[in-house]
Amino acid sequence: MTIVLGYDPSTLREKVDLVALGERLDELGEQRSAAALNEKVGLLRLAGRLDEAWDVANQAVRQARFGGDREQLVLARIRRAQVQQFMGRLDAALQELSDCAREAQAHGWQAAEGFALQHRGKVHFDRGEYPEALRDFKDALSIRVRIKASPDQVDSSMLAIAITESFMDGGGR
């Protein structure tokens, strides 16, 4: 079941199949595992149910913190920052993503670093800071190619680069 159908070329936001998204949320139900909470954060964010996404994101961060796995904590914080971005809390999201990218880099968690950089780039994009966004997208792409990330992740970085470059050349918005 494909939930993300592509990306909006003017916002870099995901285009979603709301029916498939709703079905997946129903399947997850009241599950409280770390994986289920993290997936719910993303689904609720994509559905525009931001208050619920924020609450679940905070639960996921607490659970990761108590679980003691620092990499999982960074990933949960990145997902929470994505919710902040969608809520318009761009300064807070930018700070959180910067902290997560630094921590991931310091520990050699390359997938987490690429994830943080990709989404920090999206925050810069939302702020109209295209050179900064482009740098983050290119860094995320470099990491993703190096670690042989999924084709979807590589493609999303490449698309973000192309769209950001078009904005810098005056072709966007």
N, C-alpha and C positions, 0 to 999 in steps of 0.2 A: 504494500500500500504506500503510495507516494503522497506525502503531505505537502512538501515544498515543490512547487511547480516551476519556479524560476525566480528572477529578481526584477524588481521595478527599476528601469534604467534611470529614473530621475531621483530616486531615494535610496537605492541599494537595499531596500526592504524586501523580504521574502514574499512571493506570491504563493498563496496556500489554497489547498482544497479544504474548505471548511467542513465538508461532510466527513472526509477521511480524518480530519483533525478531531472532530467531535467523537467519532467512533473510537479513535485511539484513546482519548480521554476517558470514555466510558469503560474501555478495557482495563485501563489502569485503576479505575475506581478509587478505593481508599487505600491502595498500597502505600506503604511508608518506607520501602527500601530506599537506599541512596539512589540507585538507578531510576526507580520510579519517580522519586521526588525531582530529580534533575530533569527527567524527560517532561514531567508535568510543567516545570518552570518554562521550558521552551514552548510547549504547546499552548499554555495559557497566554504567554507573551504574544505568540503568533495569532491567537484568537482575539487579542485586544482586551483580554480580561486581566488588566494590569494590576489591580489591587490584589486579586487572588494570586497572580504570579509573584508579586512581591512577598506575600505571606509565605508561599511555598518556598520561594528562594531563600528566605531567612531560615526556614526549617531545615532546608538542605545544608546551608552553611553551618548551622548549629550541629546538625548530625555529623557532618564531616569534621568539625572541630573536636567533637567528643570522640569520634572514631580514631583520631590521631594520625590519619594519613594526610600529610601536608599537601601532597600533589592533588588529592581529591578536594581538599579545602580550596586550593587555588582555582580549580575548575568550577567549583560551586560559586565562588566569588565572581568569576567571570560571567557566569550565567546571571547572577544577581545584578551585575553591572549592565548587562544587556537590558534587563527590565528597567533599570534606572534610565538608560538611554531612551527607551520607548516612552517613559513617563516624562521625558523632557528634562530630566536632571542630568544634563550633559557634563557639568563640572564634576559632580560626584562620580559619574560613570568613568570619566576620563582619568580621575585620580585612582580609582579602584583598578582599572585596567592597566594603568602604568605600574602600579604596585605589583600586580599579578605578573606582568611581563618581566619585571626585574627579578622577582622571586623565582619564577620558572627558569629564567636564564641562569641565575646563580646556581641552581640545583641541576641544570642540564635536562630539564623536562621540556624537550623540544616541541612536542605536540601541544602542550599547554602554552608554551611561549607563542607558537604560531597562532593559536586560538585567541590569545589575549591581544596580539598585535593586529590580527584581522579585525577584531571588534573595536579596538581603539581607533583603527583607521576609519571605521564607520562613524564613530563619534566625531572625529575630526571632520569627516565629510559633512555630517549634520551641521557642524559649526561653520562650514564654509572654508575650512582650513585645508585646502586641497593639497598643497605641497606636503604637509604633515601626513595627511591621509595616504597620499601616494607612497611616501616613504614606508609607512607601516604596512601597506598592502604588498609592496615589493619585498619587504623583510619577511612577511608571513609566507609569501610565495616561495622565497628562497628556502626557508625552513621546511615547508611542506614538500617541496621537490626533493630536498636532501633526505628527508626521512621516509620518502615514498608514501606520503599520505594518500588518502582516497582520491580518486579522480574528481569527485564532487568538490572536495576541499580545494584542490589545485585550481579547478575551473572557477570556483567562486572568487579566489584571489585574482585570477587572470581577468575575470569580468570586472571586478572592482577597479583594477588598474586601468583597464580600457575606459571605463565610464569616468573615472576621475580625470584621466588625461583629456577626455573630451570636454569636461567642465573647465579644465585649465586652459584649453584652447578656445574657449568661448562657445562651445557647442552644446553645453548642458543648460538645464533649467531655462 
